[in-house]
Amino acid sequence: MDFSDAKRLAYAHGHSFNINRSVWVYKIKRDGRFKARLCLNGASQREGVDYDQTFQSILRHSSLRVLMAIQARLGLTSCRHDLVAAFLQGSLQQDQDELVFMRYPQGYQQLGADGKPRVFLVQKPVYGLRQAGRRFQRDFFGWLVLPIADGGAGMSQCNHEPCIFVRHAGDETVYLGVYCDDIVAVYDRSSDKGSVYSNFRDHLYTKWKAEDEGKLTNILMVRVSRVGGDVILDQAAYINNMVEHFMPAGKLGSFKKYAPPFSPYFVRNIDAALALPPASR
């Protein structure tokens, strides 16, 4: 879109005009693949022009423990689903004059024939957009509580925890916990085709682009394991990563007094933690 056309469109909707910067973000994935993601530089957004509210609810650790307690108490099972490029599956409120403009990224022709910047009219909540998470959550949560007859999941949202959803049907119950683009499902392990959980999963994969990550083993930096009828939660992997990050040469090899995260009791507490039996850490 040419600069003049974008400016004219903004003013026609009674909208102030602002062009946001774009940026390429590069990443090497765990499987060795190279990934390039086009993002909007949220620092260039202007409050009241490009966005209003940005808050997005996330699953609390205490709520995760409640879900795992229900799983252990009722003898249920749990699995995890990941919504692929979740923010891109949301939508902006362009019918309510939510117009966001972004410069062409590096590698593309930056200027138009008039010598002014060429711009995009952002159609989806791209990564970097301040309201991206809120816009995706609005659409996804709306679908979860929408009746099945209207194409939704037919879930009920918890009054005290907006990221917990429940659906009862006969003697079957499915519990969902939503953390950004991760879904934790707790259900009867005997669920087969035609069950409440099976129907939910089919509707989820029909409406949204998602991946089944199988049995729940970790979420919110918490490792989840099942021993007999017990569900065990621990953060051993997270703690090990922190130790490796802050003390790469070993427990005391790179330790500097008064350097963050130094504490006079740091060494003593580390030794006390390591002295505990593995099941108690």
Stockholm file with secondary structure:
# STOCKHOLM 1.0

chainA/1-281         MDFSDAKRLAYAHGHSFNINRSVWVYKIKRDGRFKARLCLNGASQREGVDYDQTFQSILRHSSLRVLMAIQARLGLTSCRHDLVAAFLQGSLQQDQDELVFMRYPQGYQQLGADGKPRVFLVQKPVYGLRQAGRRFQRDFFGWLVLPIADGGAGMSQCNHEPCIFVRHAGDETVYLGVYCDDIVAVYDRSSDKGSVYSNFRDHLYTKWKAEDEGKLTNILMVRVSRVGGDVILDQAAYINNMVEHFMPAGKLGSFKKYAPPFSPYFVRNIDAALALPPASR
#=GR chainA/1-281 SS CCHHHHHHHHHHTTCCCCEECEEEEEEECTTSCEEEEEEECGGGCCBTTTBSCCCCCCCCHHHHHHHHHHHHHHTCEEEEEEETTGGGGSCCCGGGTCCCEEECCTTSCCBCTTSSBCEEECCSCCTTCTTHHHHHHHHHHHHHHSCGGGTSCCCEECSSCTTEEEEEETTEEEEEEEETTEEEEEECTTCCTTSHHHHHHHHHHHHSCEEEEEECCEETTEEEEEETTEEEEECHHHHHHHHHHHCTTCTTTTCCTTSTTCCTTHHHHHHHHHTSCGGGC
#=GC SS_cons         CCHHHHHHHHHHTTCCCCEECEEEEEEECTTSCEEEEEEECGGGCCBTTTBSCCCCCCCCHHHHHHHHHHHHHHTCEEEEEEETTGGGGSCCCGGGTCCCEEECCTTSCCBCTTSSBCEEECCSCCTTCTTHHHHHHHHHHHHHHSCGGGTSCCCEECSSCTTEEEEEETTEEEEEEEETTEEEEEECTTCCTTSHHHHHHHHHHHHSCEEEEEECCEETTEEEEEETTEEEEECHHHHHHHHHHHCTTCTTTTCCTTSTTCCTTHHHHHHHHHTSCGGGC
//
